[in-house]
């Protein structure tokens, strides 16, 4: 996958997290998987159509999810992942994808995004598609999570 696509989404995560009041984040290693699979407790998926077709997923542990939602709720302690937490994480991912699409539009790419789909549970593995997927580890003081990008370009 062209690094400009990966970098656009990593930049979007950094911008959105900074706007939401998070500390800086850093991207870790990038790996490639044969299929679009996520193995954390919670995965938020957004589809892309237009000049880029495919899926974006942010996947994390419940512990990281609770910490992220707590910051989004202005410091309120979040002890469990409930409907409000899931909604907040879906909106965060929507904001990331919207920002990435905005960044990519400067390259004359027209991309639409779908509303987020959230999958969560204990010991779950989501198999989203059989397309080669680039995975970026995103590191923060709140925990590590994955950015999964599976595109047909």
Phi, psi and omega per residue, in radians:
X1 nan 2.430 3.123
X2 -1.069 2.310 -3.105
X3 -1.074 -0.410 -3.130
X4 -1.108 -0.562 3.104
X5 -1.227 -0.822 3.128
X6 -1.060 -0.854 -3.106
X7 -1.079 -0.610 3.121
X8 -1.100 -0.714 3.139
X9 -1.293 -0.663 3.085
X10 -1.121 -0.756 3.094
X11 -1.079 -0.720 3.128
X12 -1.091 -0.741 3.096
X13 -1.051 -0.799 3.138
X14 -1.032 -0.799 -3.116
X15 -1.140 -0.803 -3.121
X16 -1.140 -0.774 -3.135
X17 -1.102 -0.703 3.107
X18 -1.098 -0.757 3.120
X19 -1.130 -0.518 3.138
X20 -1.484 -0.048 3.094
X21 1.643 0.275 3.108
X22 -1.439 2.759 2.995
X23 -1.220 2.932 3.129
X24 -1.051 2.637 3.076
X25 -2.059 2.888 3.060
X26 -2.392 2.617 3.083
X27 -1.630 2.451 3.127
X28 -1.746 -2.486 -3.080
X29 -1.203 2.692 3.058
X30 -1.993 2.266 3.067
X31 -2.251 2.879 -3.140
X32 -2.089 2.302 3.081
X33 -1.976 2.673 3.137
X34 -1.232 -0.407 -3.139
X35 -2.431 2.878 -3.109
X36 -1.550 1.594 -3.134
X37 -2.224 2.556 3.118
X38 -2.291 2.380 -3.055
X39 -2.052 0.059 3.104
X40 -1.382 2.987 -3.134
X41 -1.094 -0.551 -3.015
X42 -2.348 2.251 -3.138
X43 -2.340 2.278 3.078
X44 -1.930 2.187 -3.050
X45 -2.051 2.359 3.022
X46 -2.254 2.308 3.113
X47 -1.545 2.657 3.092
X48 -2.133 2.498 3.027
X49 -2.444 2.903 -3.095
X50 1.901 -2.351 -3.127
X51 -1.199 -0.408 3.010
X52 -2.148 2.225 3.106
X53 -2.029 2.429 3.110
X54 2.661 -2.664 -3.075
X55 -2.395 2.633 3.006
X56 -2.140 2.369 3.070
X57 -2.393 2.402 2.968
X58 -1.928 2.189 -3.020
X59 -2.214 2.379 -3.057
X60 -2.686 2.914 3.048
X61 -1.351 2.837 3.073
X62 -1.076 -0.658 -3.133
X63 -1.060 -0.829 3.112
X64 -1.118 -0.735 3.138
X65 -1.036 -0.787 3.136
X66 -1.071 -0.712 3.132
X67 -1.154 -0.729 3.128
X68 -1.111 -0.832 -3.132
X69 -1.105 -0.651 3.114
X70 -1.026 -0.751 3.092
X71 -1.142 -0.742 3.139
X72 -1.108 -0.496 -3.134
X73 -1.642 0.448 3.070
X74 1.026 0.678 3.027
X75 1.638 -0.065 3.110
X76 -1.108 2.320 3.141
X77 -1.172 2.323 3.110
X78 -2.004 1.974 -3.071
X79 -1.693 -0.331 3.108
X80 -2.544 2.762 3.107
X81 -1.549 1.849 3.141
X82 -1.981 -2.964 -3.105
X83 -1.058 -0.680 3.133
X84 -1.161 -0.737 3.119
X85 -1.078 -0.804 3.139
X86 -1.084 -0.729 3.116
X87 -1.093 -0.756 3.131
X88 -1.088 -0.754 3.137
X89 -1.179 -0.639 3.064
X90 -1.104 -0.740 3.138
X91 -1.178 -0.673 3.096
X92 -1.044 -0.779 -3.140
X93 -1.177 -0.660 3.072
X94 -1.052 -0.746 3.116
X95 -1.122 -0.731 3.115
X96 -1.064 -0.852 -3.111
X97 -1.152 -0.696 3.089
X98 -1.065 -0.735 3.115
X99 -1.164 -0.720 3.115
X100 -1.111 -0.732 3.101
X101 -1.086 -0.684 3.093
X102 -1.100 -0.757 3.104
X103 -1.081 -0.793 -3.107
X104 -1.218 -0.384 3.130
X105 -1.142 -0.387 3.086
X106 -1.203 -0.260 3.049
X107 -1.695 0.310 3.141
X108 1.072 0.618 3.055
X109 -1.782 2.313 3.099
X110 -1.820 2.039 -3.065
X111 -2.358 2.370 3.031
X112 -1.911 2.628 3.086
X113 -2.078 2.642 3.086
X114 -1.611 2.870 2.988
X115 -1.106 2.698 -3.104
X116 -1.238 2.571 2.973
X117 -2.022 2.277 -3.104
X118 -2.013 2.242 3.099
X119 -2.091 2.256 3.068
X120 -2.658 2.716 -3.136
X121 2.825 2.928 3.110
X122 -1.335 2.464 3.059
X123 0.885 0.856 -3.137
X124 -1.937 2.581 3.057
X125 -2.307 2.042 -3.126
X126 -1.644 2.146 3.042
X127 -1.833 1.841 -3.012
X128 -1.531 -0.760 3.069
X129 -2.825 2.989 -3.112
X130 -1.738 0.646 -3.116
X131 -1.834 2.569 3.089
X132 -1.018 2.368 -3.012
X133 -2.246 2.319 3.017
X134 -1.603 2.317 -3.104
X135 -2.125 2.224 3.119
X136 -2.027 2.208 3.024
X137 -1.360 2.233 3.099
X138 -1.921 2.138 -3.073
X139 -1.865 2.379 3.083
X140 -2.615 2.981 3.099
X141 -1.184 -0.275 -3.138
X142 -1.530 -0.211 -3.106
X143 2.331 3.048 3.127
X144 -1.743 2.491 3.018
X145 -2.446 2.946 -3.083
X146 -1.900 2.438 2.930
X147 -1.862 2.058 -3.111
X148 -1.925 2.224 -3.126
X149 -2.209 2.009 3.096
X150 -2.158 1.777 -3.029
X151 -2.070 2.585 2.905
X152 -1.824 1.918 -3.068
X153 -2.040 nan nan
